[in-house]
């Protein structure tokens, strides 16, 4: 039994109600596929001991065993303290906060003993810590007397602390003091930011929330509270900001001034000079959507807004420059963003992963533009900030494309901020015959009674009086759309013609052409796309014909694996697609049978095999995976053996996979690239080499 296997059993024993596979993967810093493979190993161990398998259902796992069997499982575990099983992320947080809150010197050898790790592991952990600190122009300095110390500007240390907490915890659960959120990382952080401190700051903040300028955005609330806690804790520890030359300006917002005065008074913070006062005012004001900037910043933000809209208009082929609401909302947000960038203040977006998943194209365009725009200023725009901007353009795209015929008059109540509320409204109008008359924050809910509306869609559980309402996530998934569809059916409203789904219509036309003529050319797809655009129907090309890099995700790339023969090569190459239910076991069997029956025709070039079968033989969706072999194997093709690079392709029709097929076939004319790919031993270098043709084109 490996340490990771034992760690998984230990975690599941401590979670009697079970957990999601992806949650376990995040705890151990490994992929979902790795967790599934470990679960197979554990079930094999259980079977040999007469124990039933781990309960699994749609990504949810639990030790569904009787008490006696749980005792047997406990006996299977390797004896040892929990510290034997700290993940790299846990070790990083423990090490960082041990140094931050030390009363006596902290030495590296002490941390090594505490974490029960090897010398090489603690050396690597120190490298990770130093690399993290370098982002803030900080250093971890060690000495024989003082141990490990963090050196650098105090304002940089405070920003680093806030970022470390944000990046390594679930900030919403930490600030809301979720009693079930109790783990190694949260316990380490609590030593610096105690629960009692968070509770006290939250009380002051809740009393002052309307005065600070919050607009109902809970993500901003969490950040304001966190930065307030860090500020208080550092002052109580007698860590002070040093005045800088640009600290001559005078705070003007009375609302924030009153809030800071309240913090100072309640926590008995003595000798709060102008420098400290301006610092915390500055940080809090950076999350205030109503903030005012200087003349130079005003010009910078105006230029940034116009250039970004122009760039996105070209990328999305949409008339974004006509959207006045987009300009206004985006400018207000970018004002705060520029403010934060100049002071290295990091934002936090609790919906980051959902936004990146649901709007990958928009996110990618904005990420490229923003980091190119600020590279000369040595600013790096974070994923969290990019996702906030993505919301504005996602909303604008849907508002332009949405159908103008509506069915229900609706108000949206959102506690994640008005930008996210508008995105939810646009999603609803895109999916259903709905007209959203108002997007409100929780504090404006009294306005509902004055609106002529049929229904309310809300992201928080609040009373809406006699108006029927339904609670949804701020960014709904497909299952949520089924819920609201049933909700709408239960309420009367005059029906009108449904909106045309351009992507579905486009795909249906291609399907008809394919069924009739048995082929669809790239030229035909291009011509059809142009005709759609001429009729104001916009198609997401990546949904029709994605590129290789769109589908070949990291967990579908296996590097330098060893197999004994060609059959094992195909099976191993296909495994990520099986794990993701892209194909089933019958599809793998069909690929093997095809080679046996028709020969090694899948070896399409020197050292390159493209394993595939017919769609009807078990292909559930379009997908691709790749495998490189540490020792090449023979497939029986005398011209192109041995094979060291194996692709597995799942196609569901005869046109959606053409771009992927084209990229793979292009490798045939470049044997040197195949050889190079086969010898690469790290993931990023492999991707860079495989996708280099696209990089050059861009």
VOKOL-784830 format. One record per residue (C-alpha): x, y, z. Coordinates in steps of 0.001 Angstrom, whole numbers, plus 524288, in hexadecimal, padded with zeros to 5 digits. Layout:
<nodes>
XYZ ...
</nodes>
This chain:
<nodes>
800008000080000 805CF80D1B7FBE0 805778195880438 7FB8E81F8E7FB15 7F2C18138F7FBC5 7F39B813BE80A85 7F1308227080AB1 7E4A5820A1802CA 7DFBD8162580C22 7E30E81EF9817A1 7DB7682A53811BA 7CF91821EA80E90 7CF8B81C6E81C5F 7CEF182A738215E 7C3A782DB681806 7B8868247A81BEB 7AEEE82C0A81349 7B7B482A9B80758 7BD1B8347F7FDC2 7BEF9837997EF57 7CA61831B97E7B8 7CEA383F4A7E326 7CEFB843FE7F160 7D813838CF7F4D1 7E06883BE07E8E7 7E1C184A177ED26 7E5DB845F67FAD4 7F09A83D277F570 7F418846127E9FE 7F1BE83B657DFCB 7E8308397C7D483 7DAD4832FC7D57C 7DFFD828077CCF0 7EB048256C7D68A 7E124824897E197 7D8E181AE57D9B6 7E4D2812687D75C 7E80E812C77E5E1 7DA1480ED27E90F 7DB97802E67E039 7E7E77FF507E7C3 7E105800F57F4C4 7D5717F8B47F050 7DEFE7EE0A7EC5F 7E5297EE8C7F9ED 7D7A57EE4C80026 7D39A7E2A47F7ED 7DF557DAB07FC76 7DB577DD9980A79 7CD207D9B780859 7C8417E7C980870 7BE877EDF57FF18 7C2787F8B97F59C 7C216807367F877 7B49480C987F533 7B4F0814E17E8CE 7A9F081C257E200 7ABF1826F97D802 7B8AA82BB17DDCB 7B43F82A367EBFB 7BBA6820757F49A 7B9A981B2880259 7BE208100380B0D 7B0C08098E80BAF 7B50A7FEEB81531 7B0587F9928222E 7B7B57FCE782EA5 7BF3D7F00A82F11 7C3807F1CB820F6 7C7CF7FFBC823CA 7D0687FA5482EA7 7D6617F0D0824DF 7D8DD7FC1181B81 7DF7B803B282669 7E8497F7F6828E6 7EC747F80181AA0 7F2298059781BBC 800818084081DA0 8030380C2E82BB5 8077981A1E82D66 803DE827FD830C8 7FB928303F827CA 8077F838C382569 80D2F82DBB81D3B 80300830B881317 8033C83F6981145 8013B8434F80322 80AA584D1F7FCB7 8002D857A57FDFA 7FE42854B780C75 80CE7854DA80EF3 80E2F862018080A 803A78684D81078 808F18627681D19 816B586700819F1 8127D874C0815F3 809E887740821C5 813A28713382B3E 81D5687B868269B 8133D88687826F1 80E6D88444834D7 81B0E87FD283B56 81DBA883F98495A 82B2887DC1848C6 833E787B0783CF6 82EF18709B8338F 8397D867F582DCD 8388585FC08217F 83CCA853598287B 831D28555183269 827C18565C82795 82D4F84A2082143 82BB6842B682E04 81E168484083056 8195384483822BF 820A08376A82325 82647838FB8159B 8338B836B480F5C 83E5A840BA80DB5 83BEC841617FF16 82D50843C180148 82F4F84EF780AEC 83948854D980181 82F0F8546C7F6B6 824DA85A487FFE4 82E208657F802D6 83011867AB7F439 821528686E7F282 8205B872177FDC6 82B3487AC27F84B 8251187A8B7EACA 817EE87EB77F083 81E08889C77F83C 8257088EC57EC54 818778928F7E608 8175389D017F092 825C78A1087F06A 8278D899F37FD59 8326A890BA801A9 833488853280AF6 8404D88709811E1 8463187CC381AE0 8507D87EB38255D 85680876AC83036 8507187F3783AD5 843FE88488834E0 83F848789D82D43 8368B87B4D821B4 8320C889628204C 82A0F8906C815EA 8304889D27811C3 82A2E8A7F2809B0 820B08B34D80A16 815D28B1DC81416 80B368B58480A4D 8103C8AA8A8016E 80FF48A0F080CC4 801BE8A46F80F8B 7FDED8A28180151 8053C895968013F 7FE04890DB80D68 7F0B68944B807B3 7F41088D947FAD8 7F95988174801A1 7ECA18801980926 7E438882A77FD18 7EBAD8793B7F461 7EC6486DE97FDF8 7DF0286E1780477 7D0AC86EDD80168 7CFC487D2B80551 7C0F087D3A80603 7C0E48721980FE6 7CC2F877EB81785 7C5FD8856E818E9 7B8498801581B29 7BE3C87783825D7 7B8B686AD7820A0 7B9968613B82BFF 7BBE0855E58227F 7C78D85CE081C64 7D1F58575B82540 7DE7B8524681F39 7ED358537882039 7EDD385FC5817E4 7E2AC8670681E8D 7E8438638882BDB 7F59E868FA82806 7EF9E875AD82341 7E735876E182F75 7F39C8784783787 7F5E388568830B5 7E7C18894C82E0F 7DFD88838D83967 7D15D880BC83813 7CE9388AA8842B8 7D5218954F83AA6 7CD4C891D182E82 7C0A0891C583652 7C36C89F1C83C3D 7C71C8A54A82F28 7BB3089F3F828A4 7B2568A553832CE 7B8108B2CF83084 7B7A28B0AF821EA 7A9798AC1F821F2 7A5B28B85A82982 7AD248C0F681FF8 7AB148B94A8134E 7A2968C38680CB6 7AC008CE30810CF 7B8278C7C080B27 7B2C48C8037FD6D 7AFE18B9917FBAB 7A61D8B6897F0F1 7A2268A91B7F5A4 7AE218A2227EFFD 7B174897BB7FA03 7BEDD895577F3E8 7C25F8A3817F6B5 7BCD68A2288046C 7C5CC8969380726 7D1AA89DF88023D 7CE968AA41809FA 7CD198A24481656 7D99589A83813C8 7E1DC8A6A58112D 7DC208AD1281D4E 7E00D8A1308257B 7EDE48A0F181FF7 7EF638AF918227A 7EADB8AE5A83091 7F33C8A26A83357 7FFB48A87282DE5 7FDC08B4FF835B9 7FB128AD3E8422A 807EB8A62B83F5B 80E838B38C83E20 8114F8B1EF82F91 80FC98BF6C8297D 80FA58C52C81BD1 81AE18CE2681827 816908DAFC811DC 8196B8DC5480358 81ABC8E86D7FAE4 80DAA8E6977F412 806638E5C880100 8030B8F466800D0 7F4F58F32C7FC5D 7E9978F4F4805C5 7DE838EAE680781 7D1928F0F180332 7C7218E66F8047D 7C08B8E8DE8119C 7BA048DB9281160 7C6D98D42581134 7CD128DDA081AAC 7C24A8DADA8248F 7C3EC8CC2D822BD 7D2AF8CCCB82527 7D08F8D57083119 7C6FC8CB618365D 7D1018C06E83495 7DB898C88183B41 7D2B78CBB5846A7 7CD198BE1984906 7DA508B73F84824 7E1478C1DA84FE9 7EB558C3F48454B 7F4508CE6584AB9 7FC948D82D84347 7F6178D61483610 7FD968E04B82E69 7FA118E5F98211B 8023B8DBCD819EC 7FAF18D05181FEE 7EDE18D6F381E3F 7F06F8D9D180FDF 7F4F98CBE080D9D 7E8B18C51D81273 7E01B8CF9480C3F 7E6F18CD2B7FF49 7E5228BE6580004 7D6C78BF33803B5 7D40E8C9997F982 7D9D98C0FF7EECB 7CDE28B8307F00D 7C4618C3A07F002 7BD538C42F7E2E4 7B9FB8D28A7E505 7C8098D6E87E713 7CDAF8E29D7DFF1 7DB3E8E2957D9EB 7E5188ED057D646 7E5458F3ED7C91F 7F0968EBA47C428 7E9E28DF1C7C8A3 7DD2E8E3CC7C272 7E3ED8E52C7B53C 7EACE8D8167B6CF 7DE188D1347BA1D 7D69F8D7A57AF02 7E0F58D35D7A52F 7E1708C5B07AAE1 7D28F8C4737AA21 7D1CA8C90A79C03 7DD0F8C08279775 7D7C08B47C79E55 7CA128B64279898 7CFB88B86578AFB 7D83F8AC4A78C3F 7CD168A3B979123 7C4068A8EF7868A 7CD978A3D177C6F 7CFB5896C27833E 7C136893F478564 7BC5089A79778D7 7B1BE8A165780A5 7ADD28AFE6780C5 7B2C18B1F678EA2 7B5ED8C06078C4F 7A7528C32B78BCB 7A52A8BDDD79983 7A5328C9AE7A290 7A2618C1517AE85 7AE8B8B9517AB94 7B70C8C5977AB06 7B1A78CAF97B7B8 7B2608BE6D7BF9D 7BFA08BAA17BA27 7C5748C8187BC80 7C0F88C8157CAB6 7C6E58BAA87CCD5 7D3AB8BDC87C5F5 7D5178C9F57CE59 7D64D8C14F7DA4E 7DE9F8B7607D308 7E8C68C19E7CEFE 7E88D8C6977DCF7 7EB488B8E17E22F 7F5DB8B5C17D844 7FDD58C1C17DBE5 7FDBC8BD937EA2B 7FEF98AEE07E799 7F1DA8AC317EE05 7EC3689F187E9F0 7DDC389D327E757 7D621890E97EAAD 7CB9388AD37E22C 7C3FC87F6A7E826 7BE2587BF17DADB 7CB2A87B7D7D3AB 7CB1986D2C7CFA8 7BCE386D7A7CB33 7BF3D879BA7C2FB 7CB7F874117BCA4 7C442867807B97D 7B81486DF27B3F2 7BEA2879057AC64 7CBE3873A47A81E 7CCE987B9079B7C 7C995888A07A19D 7D278885C37AD2A 7DDC38822D7A411 7DC8088E8979BE0 7DC06897607A7D1 7E761890707AE60 7EFD8892667A24C 7EC2C8A0C17A0C9 7ED8C8A4C87AF08 7FAB289E847B166 800078A3EC7A486 7FACB8B1627A811 801438B1C47B579 80DCB8AA2D7B29B 815EA8B6957B0EF 8118E8BAE97BE82 815568ADAB7C414 807648AB247C8A1 8018889D887C81E 7F2AE89D687C7C5 7EDA2891F67CFD5 7E3DA8878C7CBAB 7DA3388D357D569 7DAA489AA27CEFC 7D9D0894D57C141 7CD9E88D597C543 7C708899A67CA72 7C94E8A03E7BD44 7C489893F47B64D 7B75D895AE7BCEF 7B5858A3017B673 7B86989E057A8CA 7B0C08916B7AAD4 7A51E899BE7AE86 7A6C98A2BC7A2C4 7A802897387996B 79B698913079E4E 7941889E0279E49 797AC8A05279009 7943D892A378BB7 7883F8906079406 77ACA88F8178E29 7724389B8B78F46 765D6893C2791C5 763228913A7A02C 759F1889297A832 75B3E88D167B68C 75E0689A097BD43 768908970B7C758 7711089DB77D19A 77E47898057D58E 7831D899677E396 791B48965A7E4A7 79AC4897067F069 7A71C895047E83B 7A7538A2B97E29B 79FC78A9867D7CD 7A9268A51C7CD13 7A6A8896DC7D069 79820899CD7D1A7 797E889F647C3DD 79F128934E7BEED 794B388A9B7C52D 78A248930F7BEF6 7907A891C87B19C 7916D8830A7B35C 783008822F7B6A8 77F0B88A977AB0E 787948826B7A22C 781F1875797A6BD 773AA8790A7A8A4 769208827F7A428 76C0788BB37AF5B 76D2289A6E7B091 7750189EC27BC69 76FA18ABE67C0CC 779198AE187CC11 785968A8A47D218 785F68ABB27E0A0 78F078A9C57EC28 7898E8A4497F8CC 788FC8B1DA7FEC2 77FD68B64A7F3C7 776188AB447F53F 76B8B8B4AE7FA02 76AD18B9AA7EBF6 764698ACD37E7B7 756F38B1167EC22 757A78BCEB7E313 75ADE8B50A7D6DE 7511C8AF0E7CD7C 7571C8A1797CD3B 7527F893797CCBB 75DC488C7C7D355 76A6088E537DB06 77707886D47D8DC 78020887EF7E48D 78DB7882F07E836 78B30883D37F6D7 77FE587F1D7FF30 777CC88B6580184 7693E88DE8802B4 7629E893B07F6A7 754FD895367FC3E 749F3890EE7F33E 752B88909E7E73A 75689882937E38D 76544880897E436 76FA7876547E1B2 77DA78756D7E6ED 78893872AA7DD16 7977A872E37DD32 79D1387F907D785 7A265877FC7CBD7 798A386CE37C957 79C7485F9B7C408 794168572A7BB2C 78D5A850867C6A9 7894D85DE07CBE2 783368616F7BEC3 77A8D8555B7BFD4 7760885A0B7CD34 77257867A97C886 76C01862097BC53 762DF85A1B7C503 760CE8661C7CD86 75CB086E4C7C1CA 75348863C77BD4B 74C50864FC7CA45 74904873547C824 7404D879707BDF4 7453E882FB7B3C1 7429D8858F7A563 74B5787D2C79CDB 752BA8829E79147 75BD787CFC78725 76820876C278CE4 775CD87BE178A5D 77DD6875A477F80 7898886E1A784D1 793CB8713277A77 79D5A8669277E8D 792ED85C0777EAC 78D6F860587717F 79B1C8608476BAC 79DF1852E4770E6 790D784DB276C28 7938F852BD75E59 7A0F084C5875E5C 79AB083FCC76310 790D083FE5757E8 79B838426F74DD3 7A3D5837B7753BA 798AB82DD575379 795748310D74542 7A2E3832CE73F23 7AB1A82B4674920 7B5378361574A19 7B68A843FF74EEA 7C21984C0974A3A 7C8D98571475156 7C56686004745F8 7B6F985CE87479D 7B7AE85FA875644 7BE5486CA87538D 7B424870957496D 7A8EA86CA475247 7AEEC8743575D9D 7AFA2880667550C 7A16087F0175135 79D7F87DE575F8C 7A55088A1B762CE 79EEA8918175786 791C888E5375DB7 79614892A776B6B 7976D884BE7705D 7A452882CF7776A 7AA608755E778F3 7B4BB87138782AE 7BE2786A7E77962 7C4CC8630C7844B 7B81785BFD78700 7B720857D3778B8 7C561854E0775C8 7CE4F85645781AB 7DD118569078056 7E61984C23785CC 7EA26854E879114 7DBEC85768794A4 7D99C8491C7982E 7E718843D279BA2 7E6EB847C17A9F8 7F1FF844CC7B361 7EB71838DD7B943 7EA7A832CE7ABB5 7F9228338F7A944 801808283C7AE3C 8102F829437ACC0 81AFE81F057ACCE 812B0813527B0AC 816FF805207AF20 80EE87FA7E7A8A2 812377ECE77A3DA 80AFA7ECCB796D9 802477F46E78D7D 7F5B27EFF279400 7F9E57F5937A116 7FDF98021679A15 7F0568041C79471 7E9B8800A27A148 7F243809E97A928 7F0E5814F879F45 7E2118137F79FBE 7E0E0812DE7AE96 7DF35821A77B102 7D3E0821DB7A74B 7CDBE816147ADF7 7CF4981CA97BB42 7C85F828D17B623 7BD9B820B57AFA4 7C164826047A245 7C208817E879D93 7BE2580B087A3BE 7C5247FDFF7A4F5 7BEA57F90979881 7C554803E5790D9 7D2A37FF7A79600 7CF777F1797922B 7CB507F61378496 7D85F7FD1D782AD 7DFE07F0BE78625 7D7487E83377D82 7D9097F172771FC 7E7DC7EFF07727A 7E6BF7E1337738F 7DD3A7E09A7682F 7E2DF7EAD675EF0 7F1137EB9C7631A 7F8FE7F6F0768CF 7F2A7801417602B 7F1D480A7576BD9 800AB80C6176B4E 7FFB88181C76248 80DD281CE7762C9 81B54819A37681F 8195B816AB77677 80B7181C307767D 7FEAB814B377895 7F0D981A4177850 7E7B1810C577F32 7D92E8126F77C3F 7CC8680B4677961 7BF5D80E8F77375 7B66F817CA77B2D 7ABE780D7C77CCC 7B57F8044D7838A 7B55880BBE79063 7B8F381A0978E0E 7B0FA822957973C 7B6FD82FAD79380 7C22B835CD78C0B 7CF2A833DC792F4 7DDB68314A7916F 7E8D582C6679A02 7F748829BD797C9 801AC820A679D45 810708205C79B9E 817EE813D979E54 824EB813207A56F 827E5806F279D61 821B18069878FAE 819C07FA8C78BF3 816E37F40077EE8 8093D7F42F77922 80CF47EBBE76D67 80EF27F6D7763AF 81C357F44075D7A 81D4480210757E3 819E4809EC76413 81CED8013D76FD8 820778027E77AC0 815FF80B9E78024 818FD8153378B10 80DA181EEF78999 7FF8181A2E78A7E 7F37F822C6788D9 7E5D581DE578C04 7DAA6824CF784E8 7CC17823F9787AD 7C3AE829C277CD5 7B4DA82AD377D1E 7B29082F3776F09 7BA8483170762BE 7BD8283FF076440 7BF6E8445E77265 7CCB683DAA77393 7D2AD842D7766ED 7DB4D84D3076D42 7E04E8434E77725 7E2FD8394976C9C 7E9DA8439676470 7F30D8473976FA4 7F6A4838FC77216 7F89D835CF763BB 80182841AC7623A 80B0D83ADD76B5D 80D1D8305676116 81444839FB7585E 81D0B83DE4763C0 823CD8317E768D3 82D71839CC77081 8223583F6F77871 81CE8831D377B2D 82A4B82DB077FF6 82B73839DF7885C 81DDC837ED78E45 8211E829BD79154 82D1B82D9E7991E 82750838BF7A135 825C9835CD7AFA0 81DD4841447B4E3 80FF1845787B1CC 811F7853DE7AEA3 81D0D8513F7A50A 814C5846CF79E89 8094E8502979CA9 8121985AFC797BE 817F2851FB78D6E 80B0684BC17898D 803BF858AA78809 80F1C8609B7828A 808DD861EE77509 7FD468692B77AEB 806638719578318 80DB5875CE776F5 801368790176FC9 7FCC8881A177AD0 
</nodes>
